[in-house]
Amino acid sequence: MRFFKWAGLIVAGLAGLLVLAIVLVALLFDPNKYKSDIERLAQAQLNRNLKLEGDLKLSLFPWLAVQVASARLGERAGFGDQPFVTVNSARLSIRLLPLLHGAVEIGDVRLDQPSIHLITDERGRHNFGDLAGEDQAPQKNAPTGESGAVRASVASLDIRDGAVLVENRKDKSRTMIRDFSMSTGAISSSRPFDLQISLTMEQDQRPPIPVKLAATVTPDFEAQRHRLDKFSLDTRWVGEKKSDGVPLTLRVKSLALDLHQQTLALEGLELAAGHANLTGGLTGKNILDAPQFSGEVELAAVSPRDLLKDFAIAPPATRDASVLKQLSLRAQIQATKNSVGMQQAQLKLDDTTATGAVSIEDLKTMALHLDLGVDRIDFDRYLPPPEKKEKSSTPEKASAPTPIPVELLRALNVRGDLKIGEAKFAGMRMTKLHLGMNARDGNVHFAPTDAVVYGGEYRGALAIDASGQQPRLTVESHANNVDFAPLFKDMFDTQRVSGHGAANLKATGVGADTLAIQKSLNGAVDFNVTNGAFEGTDLWFEIRRARALLHRETAPTQTGPARTPFTSCKGSAAIRDGVLTNNDLDVAMQYLKVTGQGSVDLPKNTLDYRLIAQVLKMSETDQAANDLVDAQIPVKISGTLSSPTVRPDVEALVKARVQKEVDKQTDKLRQRLQDKLKDILGGKE
């Protein structure tokens, strides 16, 4: 018992001495006498000037508290004379006795008007590089999650009216964060505290952007497991004008972060931007060493037109004003350090649904991979409206050629596969469209390409080489058993050709725009159409009318529609510098056989043909014109592809008819002379 009594007296005596020492230090110690020493120590340790402009206040028990009225830390050499950090006043306190037990209990921390200036110079160096250890050799990370870690807590954190200026002198940009305020409740391990942050951000000359953040934070410093609940972020997207502003809100129900296991779990994500609302969740693993994230996102149905207006973007003018009214998306997302993508995606745009996968396989090269299936889409509905043609006495000017987007093609890094159930493009209707795609380094290939087109089959390939000085186009197309009547109606808005048949095309062209490519087009084409007609022109009627004119007879009356039916129409052509030359046109009809040659100037959209129509027989109603049987009648075709002019060559027909009559009379005269000669010779005998 005596031992414990003496031990108690000794402890009490030591405690008394400690209290007496603390009281004497508090009464006699003046920290302002050591301001110059502190400034010299900062210069030696940080190689920066530290200026303590106000008085220092120090208290020792039960809190070791330091209060600074005003302080300024100088800039790193080579970055200017402005201060790196300034603060109007600061206060920090820590309890002494818990330190004896390995615990750090920090009291209220308060900073008034702190300001920091972060600079990246023209060479890419940072003015904080010396403080962050960037100029030193890299060191291995210290072990984490060790047992026996120091327990720490903070009574509260209060930052008022702070500012951060981020200046990048390399790309000449400036970002300013001002009016920064931050407040927390008591911060200690495994206990939740409230966090609130507000600030205003300004970037270059754009209008300021307000930001407010709030959350309930539960840290676990020992186990390195941290949790955020009821996270909210409120800000605005601001355009070039102050009036251009869209509310942006982010809500997260919970975010669990385990740094020891390197996992992340985000639940209840809600992102709203104007009329758009995105929801979802996310999980992650190996988030420090090799991050992998997966989750699900859903974009609620939104009008793209309204969304564009939210961000001060004028919606595009379209041929169909009812499009761009509804957009929605649902997909599984996956992301790593180098890639991001959507799997099992379902995108709906108006009455079109696309499903499949889209991913960027390499974020450095932006290599895009597509594997999509589309039920139906009418591309023409989304094209700009056709220009209104005003009546004018001057000849109509051709539309301006379309430039080839060389820079865009060179930037493309895409491979993929696209399948469309029903499609319409440039008036052309297709079903079961399959399009392969591969683009890199300016070489763009669309192959294989196949589809069901107007009852027939189409297959082909298209390539654009934009790697050289001039883009080079290569096209190969094969169509079989195609119904040409609806094809020409949809593509060229004309009903002048009908029939079923096949066509093949191989061609190349070089140029910076569509007109230049047409002018340099070289290749070959062949076609074979059966059981069709040339609508709008009745060649048989024109021949009979020309005959009536020749014989000065009453012109025949056309009773039916103006059309020239044929049983077959075939030929081949060579394409040189945009001009298609055909030397073997062969058209078989009920009463006629037409052969000939001609050319089509594709850039000018004009044609020039010289045909020979041979009359095979006369119809029962035209027996009076039997003199035309076996006649070979020249026919001229001129004009444009969409509106050709077909006329028999009456002058040549007259000449041929006169020559036939001359030949007939010559034959009669020759026969009469021969008969007379026989009579004379016979008489002498």
Number of C-alpha atoms within 10 A of each C-alpha: 6 7 8 9 9 11 12 12 12 12 11 12 12 12 12 12 12 12 13 12 12 16 15 11 13 14 10 9 12 13 13 15 10 11 18 13 11 16 17 17 15 16 15 11 9 15 16 19 19 23 18 19 13 15 14 18 14 20 17 16 15 12 17 15 19 16 18 19 16 19 18 18 21 19 22 21 10 8 16 12 10 11 18 21 18 21 19 17 16 19 19 18 22 23 17 17 14 13 14 8 10 13 16 18 21 23 21 18 19 18 20 19 19 21 20 17 18 18 23 20 17 12 8 12 17 20 20 17 14 14 13 10 11 12 12 10 7 8 7 6 6 7 6 12 14 10 8 8 13 12 16 17 16 19 16 17 19 17 18 16 16 21 22 18 18 17 19 18 15 13 11 11 13 15 16 16 21 20 15 21 20 19 17 21 18 18 23 20 20 16 11 20 18 17 19 16 16 20 19 17 19 16 15 12 10 13 18 19 18 18 18 16 17 21 23 19 23 20 20 16 17 17 18 17 21 19 20 22 19 15 18 18 17 16 20 17 17 19 17 11 10 11 10 16 19 20 14 17 19 18 20 21 16 20 21 17 21 17 18 13 14 17 19 22 18 19 18 15 19 18 19 17 18 20 17 19 18 18 19 20 21 19 19 19 19 16 19 12 9 11 16 20 19 19 18 19 20 19 18 16 18 19 19 20 17 19 19 15 16 19 16 17 13 12 13 13 11 16 14 13 12 11 16 20 16 18 20 20 19 21 22 19 22 19 18 19 13 15 17 19 20 22 17 15 21 20 19 17 19 17 14 14 17 20 19 17 20 20 20 20 18 16 14 9 12 16 17 21 20 19 16 18 19 21 16 19 20 17 12 17 18 17 15 12 13 8 7 6 7 7 7 7 6 6 6 10 6 9 7 9 12 11 12 17 12 19 11 10 20 18 15 19 20 18 18 17 17 17 22 19 16 17 21 16 15 13 17 18 18 22 20 17 20 18 19 18 19 18 22 18 13 20 20 23 19 19 17 14 19 22 23 20 22 19 14 17 17 22 20 19 18 17 19 22 22 24 17 11 11 16 21 19 19 18 16 18 17 18 20 20 19 21 21 23 20 19 20 18 16 17 13 15 12 16 18 21 20 22 22 19 21 20 19 18 18 18 19 23 23 23 19 18 17 17 19 18 23 21 19 19 24 20 20 19 20 16 18 19 24 20 15 22 23 18 17 17 19 19 20 20 18 19 22 18 20 23 22 15 14 14 11 9 11 10 15 14 9 11 7 7 10 15 18 19 23 22 14 18 21 18 19 19 22 18 23 19 18 24 24 21 21 20 16 14 18 18 21 18 20 15 15 22 16 20 21 18 17 19 19 21 20 19 18 15 13 17 20 17 19 18 20 20 25 18 22 16 18 17 12 7 7 11 11 10 14 13 13 19 14 13 19 20 22 22 23 16 17 18 14 16 17 14 12 16 15 17 17 23 18 20 12 14 20 17 11 16 19 12 12 13 12 12 12 12 12 12 12 12 12 12 12 12 12 12 12 12 12 11 12 11 10 9 8 6 6
